[in-house]
């Protein structure tokens, strides 16, 4: 019961983080996506760094190997740097609801990565889930009822790229945890890696003359805190219930984003039947992949 509750709370937190990210990127004095990502990574480092120190004090460092360290670093590069930057860019271009629905394809990409790298043959239920996810994505992408954030091809590709980044990040993190079963230590290493890369990128852009609006605003920080809370709650959920159960409940965020965007972003998104139906089909497909 507690695991399922934590998974639902994680879905709420992530939905809030996504909607708030859209708000600070399109509102008055908009903040650039990469600056918003930087604030969220700083928040991740602060929280997971402290938790990593606790695990370190309990002897977790003894099980850390060069291989697991490399996997955690790759997880941070793929999931946090690539996945999150592409995700924020897609939210800016096509809106939070459509972007979140498309990113549900990360479950499909994770299965494909397992097939390519680990030679894990998909089961019949997973194949059916892949078909449903594809059909749901088609419904989401073809609907063009959003006046301020149309599903342009670039935005769709950015969302799909974010899904691939998250799938790769999860794969590398799982590989690292099989060697060093210390999730917060792994999360701390990945977050610190992401902070170094993101800071270098922003510093390079600043030297070239690029300037950002003040990133440490209330809505930016609130989005970052919600994102960090979502990750933390998901960790708690995974410790208390089956991975598939937690993942299905966590993916309800796509419907929560649709609801929250109407409250936090009035008039920004016009949600049509295609988006809602496509999101629901993607959720069913995701469940089929996970339980198949």
N, C-alpha and C positions, 0 to 999 in steps of 0.2 A: 504493500500500500504506500509506504513512504517513498519507495523508488519511483512509483508512478506519479506521485504528487510532485516530487522534485523535477521529473521530466516535464510535467505540465507547466510548472513555474518557470522552467528554463525556456519553454516555448513562448510564454508571455514576455519574459525578459528580452529574448532575442527579437521578437516582433516589435517591442517598444524601441529597441536599439535601431532597428532598420527604419522605422517610421521617423524617428528623430533625426537619423542621418539624412534622410530626404529633406527634412525641414531646414536643417542648417546649411544644406547645399543649394537650396533654391530661394530661401527667404531673403530679407533685407541684409545687405553686406554678406553675401554668401561665402562660406568657407570652402576651399578647394577639397575635393575628395581625399587627396593624399595627405593633407593636413589633418583631416578628421581621422584617417587611419593612424597617423602618428600619435594623436591623443589617446586613441583606443589601445595602442600598443604600450604606451607609457603606463596606462592603467593596468594592463595585463602584467607588465613587469613588476609593478608595485605589489600587486596582490600575490601573483604566483611566485615572485621572487622571495617574498616573506614565507610562503608555505614551503618553498623548496629548501629554505634554510632550516625549517623545522624538520623536514625529512632528512636533510644532511646531518643534523645533530643526532638523529636516530640511527645513523649508520647507512643511509641509502647510498652514499657516495661509494661505499665499498663494492657495490654491484655494478657501478658505472664502468663500462668498457669503451674503448675507442669506437667500436662498431655501434653501440647504442647511442653514444654521444653524437656520432655522425647522423644516425637516423633521426634523432631529436632536432638536430640542426636543419636537416632536410625538411622535416615536418614544419618547422617554423618558416623556412623559405617558401615552400609550396603552399601551405595552408594559410599562414598569417600574412606574409608579404604578397605573394601572387594572388591567392584566393581573395583576400580581403580588399586589396586595391581594385581588382577587377569587379568585385561585388559592389563596392561603393560607386565605381564609374557606371555600372549598369543601373543602379538605383537612380543616379542622376539623369540618365538618358531615357529610361523606360518606366520609371516609377517603382516604388517598393513592392507593390502587390505582384506585378508581373515578374519582376526580377526574382523575388523569393520563390514564386512558382517554378520558374525555369531552373533555379538552383536545386530544386528537388532531384534533378537528374544526376546529382552527385552520387546517389545510391546506385544508379545504373553504371556510371563511370567506375565506381569502386568495384562493381562486379566484373566489369571488363578488364580492369587492371589486375584483379585476381586471376582472371582467365589467362591474360598475357604473361604475367610474371610468375604466378604460382601454379599455373596449369590447373586451376580449379574449374572443372566443368560445371556449367550452370544446370540446375535442376529444372524440371518442367514448370514448377511454380515460379521460378525466377525468370524463365523465358516469357511466361504470361505477364509477369510484372513489367518486364522490359517493354512489351508491346503496349501495355496500358500507359506507362510513363510516356512513351513516344506519342501515343494518341492524345494524352493530356497536354503535352507540350505543344502539339499542333493546334489544339483548341485555344491555348493561351496566346500563342504567337499570332494566329490569324486574326484575332479580335483587335480592332483598331478603334475602340470606342473612347480612348483616353485622349482628351484634347491637349493636355499639357505634356504628356510623356508617351508619345506614340512608340509602338514596338518596332523601332527602326532596326535594320539588320545589324548595325554596329552594336547597339545596346543588347540585342539578343546574343550576339557572339561574345560580348563581354560577360554576360551572365553565365553562358555555357563555359567560358574560360574559367570563371570563378568556381563553377561546380567541379571542373577538372582539378583545379588547384586544391580545393578542399578535399577531394577524393584522394589525391596524391598525398596531401598532408596527413590525412587519417591513416593511410596505408603505412607511411614511414613511422608515424607515432606508434602504431600497433607493433611494428617490427621492433622498435626500440624498447617498448614495454615488455616484450617477450624476453628480452635480455636483462633489462633493469626495470623491475616492476614498481616504479616510483612515479606515479602520474604527475605529481606537482613538480618534482625535479625535472621531468621531461618537459612539462609545460613552461617552466622557468627558463630552461636552456633555449627552447624554441622562441619564447618571447624576447629574450635578450638578443638572440641572433636577429630577429626581425627588427628590433629597435636599432641595432647598428646599421642595418641595410637601409631602413626607412630614413634614419637621420642623415646618412650619407647622401641619399637621393635628394632630400629636401635642401641640404646644404649646397649641393651642386646646382640645383635649380635657383637657389637664392643668389649664388655667385653669378649666374647668367642673367640676373635681373628680375627673376620671377618673384613676386611678392604675394603674400597670403593675408586675408582678413584675419583679425584676431581669433586664433583657434581656441583659446581657453575661455570660451563662453559657456553659459549655463547649459544650453541645448547640446553643445558638442560634448561637454563633460558628462552630461546625463546619458547620452547615447553610449559613450565609452564605458560608463559604470554599468549600464544595463547589459552591454555586450560581455563584460567580464563576469557579471553575476550569472548570465546565461551559461557560460562555460563552466563556472564553478558548480552551479546547480546540476548541470548535466553529469559532471564527475560524481556528485553525490548520488544521482539516479543510477548510474552505471554500477555503483558499489552495492546497490540494494535491489536491483531487479535485472532481468535478462536484457541483453543489449538490444535485441529486436523490439521488446516492449518499450524500452526507453526511446529508441529511435523513432518508432511510429508516433508516440505521443509528442515527442519533441518536434516532429515535422508538422504538427498541427499549427505551427507558427504561421504557415502560409494563409490559413483562414483567419488567424488572429491579426495578421498584417492588414488584410482587407478590412476588417472591422475597425482597427485602430486608426487606419489612415483616414477613414471618414470622420473621425473625431479630432485627431491631431492636425490633419491636413484637409480641412473642409474646402471643397471645390478643386482640389489639386488632381484627384483621380476620379474618373467616372467608371465605376466597376460594372461591367456588363455580365450577361449570363455566361458567355464563353469563358471569361476569366475564372468565374466561380466554378463552373462545371469542369474546366480543364484542371484547376487546382485540386478539385475533389478526385478526379480520375488519377492524377499524379499521386495523390495520397494513397489511393487503393493500390496502385501499381507499386509504390514504395513498400507497402505492407506485404504484398505478394513476393517481392524480391527478398525481403528480410525473413519472412516466415517460410518461403518456398523451399 
